[in-house]
Amino acid sequence: MNVMTILLQAAPAQGGGMTFMIMMVAIFAIMYFFMIRPQQKKQKQIQNFQNGVTPGSEVITQGGIYGTVSRIDEQNNILYIEIAKGVQIKVHRTAVYPNAADTTHQK
């Protein structure tokens, strides 16, 4: 047998590059619509909540502490959260999230 005949028989079929590109684009589109876009949407909702928080809003901190915003220092972006009667903690505005119990009923 000729070496060239062996190499030609073992060579992959040509023209598969376009199919590969279409598959890669489809995988990226699926990842974008099912993973990236919903995460960006959720992050935007959280940021809108953090910017619009008012005294009386029920929140949960990054550390998992539930409480109610009692006052806001707008200049320093500090929230004072009442976690028990007469007990307040001071946290940065970006360290709070909507109380999960309040957001489950909203659409």
C-alpha positions in Angstrom: 0.0 0.0 0.0 1.0 3.5 -0.7 1.5 5.8 2.3 -0.6 8.5 0.5 -3.6 6.1 0.3 -3.4 5.4 4.0 -3.2 9.1 4.9 -6.2 9.9 2.7 -8.3 7.2 4.2 -7.5 8.3 7.8 -8.2 12.0 7.1 -11.4 13.4 8.5 -14.2 14.5 6.1 -13.9 18.1 5.0 -16.8 20.6 5.3 -17.5 20.0 9.0 -16.2 23.4 10.0 -19.5 25.2 9.2 -21.5 22.6 11.3 -19.1 23.1 14.2 -19.5 26.9 14.0 -23.3 26.6 14.0 -23.2 24.3 17.0 -21.0 26.7 18.9 -23.3 29.7 18.2 -26.3 27.6 19.2 -24.6 26.6 22.5 -23.7 30.2 23.2 -27.3 31.4 22.5 -28.7 28.7 24.8 -26.3 29.7 27.6 -27.1 33.4 27.1 -30.9 33.0 27.2 -30.9 30.4 30.1 -28.1 31.5 32.3 -26.6 35.0 31.6 -29.7 37.0 30.8 -31.8 35.9 33.8 -28.8 36.6 36.1 -28.4 40.1 34.7 -32.2 40.7 35.1 -32.1 39.5 38.7 -29.0 41.6 39.5 -30.8 44.7 38.0 -33.9 44.0 40.2 -31.7 43.8 43.3 -29.9 47.0 42.4 -33.2 48.8 41.9 -34.4 47.6 45.3 -31.2 48.8 47.0 -31.5 52.2 45.4 -35.2 52.5 46.3 -35.2 51.2 49.8 -37.1 53.4 52.3 -37.6 53.4 56.0 -40.0 50.6 56.9 -38.7 48.2 54.2 -38.2 44.7 55.3 -34.7 43.5 54.2 -32.2 40.7 54.7 -28.5 41.4 55.0 -25.7 39.6 53.3 -25.0 37.9 56.6 -28.6 36.6 56.8 -30.0 39.0 59.3 -33.6 39.9 58.9 -34.8 43.4 59.9 -36.7 46.6 59.0 -35.0 49.7 57.8 -35.4 52.4 60.5 -33.5 55.3 58.9 -31.1 56.0 56.0 -27.9 58.1 55.8 -28.1 59.0 52.1 -24.8 60.8 52.1 -22.8 57.7 53.1 -25.2 55.0 51.8 -25.7 53.6 55.3 -28.9 51.9 56.4 -29.9 51.5 60.0 -31.8 48.3 60.4 -33.8 47.4 63.4 -33.4 43.6 64.1 -35.2 43.5 67.4 -37.1 46.1 69.5 -34.5 48.7 70.4 -31.6 46.9 68.6 -30.2 48.5 65.4 -27.4 47.6 63.2 -25.6 49.8 60.6 -24.9 48.3 57.1 -24.0 49.6 53.7 -26.8 50.0 51.2 -25.4 47.3 48.9 -25.3 44.7 51.7 -29.1 44.3 51.8 -31.6 42.4 49.7 -35.4 42.2 49.6 -36.9 39.9 52.2 -37.6 36.6 50.4 -41.0 36.3 52.0 -42.0 39.6 50.6 -40.8 39.0 47.0 -42.3 35.5 46.6 -45.8 37.0 46.1 -44.7 39.6 43.6 -44.4 39.1 39.9 
